Structure formats: structure tokens, C-alpha cells
Amino acid sequence: MKPVKFIVKLLLLPVLPVIIVIQWVGIFLTGFAGGILGLFSCLFALAAGASFLLGLSSGSEAFRLLAIGFVLFILPYIAEWIVLKITALRCVFADFIRS
């Protein structure tokens, strides 16, 4: 069993830096996209509220704009969840290699 574990450790050793780079790129893109998509979602929500209050659109059209704004707001949180899963995978690989 020891030789198999050693071989798996050697195979995972070059994978670890790749996962670290993917993690850091994901963190950067999530932060960057979170700011931009937050602004867009705020813009959509304000446009939906203003158009509904001023009578420029019906309730269903305003609701569609609010739904689009909500989706834009949620996307960075979904990406953050994926980055957390990648980080957990990196921690598992690193612990296995160190053991």
C-alpha cells in the first residue's frame, strides 16, 4: 500500500500548483466581476423601480428587470461557492501530499 500511496503523491504533486493558480484566478475574477455585476444589478433594480413608479412599464416588465438584476447579483456568490470548493480540493490534496 505504501508504494501506491507514494505514486499517487508523485502524480498529485504537479497538479497542486495548477489548482493553486486556478484558485487565485478564480478569486481575482470573482472579486472583479462582483463589483461590476453589483453595479449592473443596482442599475437594473433602479431602472425597474423608476419605470414602474413613473408608469413607463407594467408590473410584469418591471418584475423581469428585477429578476435580471437579482440574477446578476447572485452570480458572484455562485462563483465564490465554486472557488471555495476548489480551495477545499486544494487543501485535501495538500494534506494528502504532506501525509
C-alpha positions as CSV (number, residue, x, y, z in Angstrom):
1,M,0.0,0.0,0.0
2,K,2.9,2.3,0.7
3,P,4.2,2.3,-2.9
4,V,0.8,3.1,-4.3
5,K,0.4,6.0,-1.9
6,F,3.8,7.3,-2.9
7,I,3.0,7.0,-6.6
8,V,-0.3,8.9,-6.1
9,K,1.5,11.6,-4.2
10,L,4.0,12.0,-7.0
11,L,1.2,12.2,-9.5
12,L,-0.7,14.8,-7.5
13,L,2.5,17.0,-6.9
14,P,2.3,18.8,-10.3
15,V,-1.5,19.1,-10.1
16,L,-1.2,21.2,-6.9
17,P,0.3,24.3,-8.5
18,V,-2.3,24.2,-11.3
19,I,-5.1,24.1,-8.7
20,I,-3.5,27.0,-6.8
21,V,-3.3,29.1,-10.0
22,I,-6.9,28.2,-10.8
23,Q,-7.9,29.2,-7.3
24,W,-6.2,32.6,-7.4
25,V,-7.5,33.4,-10.9
26,G,-11.0,32.5,-9.6
27,I,-10.6,34.7,-6.6
28,F,-9.5,37.7,-8.8
29,L,-12.3,37.2,-11.3
30,T,-14.9,36.7,-8.6
31,G,-13.9,40.0,-6.9
32,F,-13.7,41.9,-10.2
33,A,-17.0,40.5,-11.6
34,G,-18.6,41.0,-8.2
35,G,-18.0,44.8,-8.3
36,I,-19.2,45.2,-11.9
37,L,-22.2,42.9,-11.6
38,G,-23.2,44.6,-8.4
39,L,-23.3,47.9,-10.2
40,F,-25.3,46.4,-13.0
41,S,-27.8,44.7,-10.7
42,C,-28.2,48.0,-8.8
43,L,-28.8,49.8,-12.2
44,F,-31.4,47.2,-13.2
45,A,-33.2,47.4,-9.9
46,L,-33.3,51.2,-10.0
47,A,-34.5,51.2,-13.6
48,A,-37.2,48.7,-12.8
49,G,-38.4,50.7,-9.8
50,A,-38.3,54.0,-11.6
51,S,-40.1,52.8,-14.7
52,F,-42.8,51.1,-12.7
53,L,-43.3,54.2,-10.4
54,L,-43.4,56.5,-13.4
55,G,-45.8,54.3,-15.3
56,L,-43.4,53.6,-18.2
57,S,-43.7,49.8,-17.8
58,S,-46.2,47.4,-16.5
59,G,-45.7,45.2,-13.4
60,S,-44.5,42.2,-15.3
61,E,-41.9,44.2,-17.3
62,A,-40.6,45.7,-14.0
63,F,-40.5,42.3,-12.4
64,R,-38.5,40.9,-15.4
65,L,-35.9,43.7,-14.8
66,L,-35.8,43.0,-11.1
67,A,-35.3,39.3,-11.9
68,I,-32.4,40.1,-14.2
69,G,-30.9,42.3,-11.5
70,F,-31.3,39.5,-9.0
71,V,-29.5,37.0,-11.3
72,L,-26.7,39.5,-11.8
73,F,-26.5,39.9,-8.1
74,I,-26.3,36.2,-7.4
75,L,-23.7,35.2,-10.0
76,P,-20.7,36.3,-8.0
77,Y,-21.9,34.4,-5.0
78,I,-22.2,31.2,-7.1
79,A,-18.7,31.8,-8.4
80,E,-17.5,32.3,-4.8
81,W,-19.0,29.0,-3.8
82,I,-17.2,27.3,-6.7
83,V,-13.9,28.9,-5.7
84,L,-14.5,27.7,-2.1
85,K,-14.9,24.1,-3.5
86,I,-11.6,24.5,-5.4
87,T,-9.9,25.7,-2.3
88,A,-11.2,22.8,-0.3
89,L,-9.9,20.4,-3.1
90,R,-6.5,22.1,-2.9
91,C,-6.4,21.7,0.9
92,V,-7.3,18.0,0.6
93,F,-4.6,17.4,-2.0
94,A,-2.0,19.3,0.1
95,D,-2.9,17.4,3.2
96,F,-2.6,14.1,1.3
97,I,0.8,15.0,-0.1
98,R,2.1,16.1,3.3
99,S,0.9,12.9,5.0
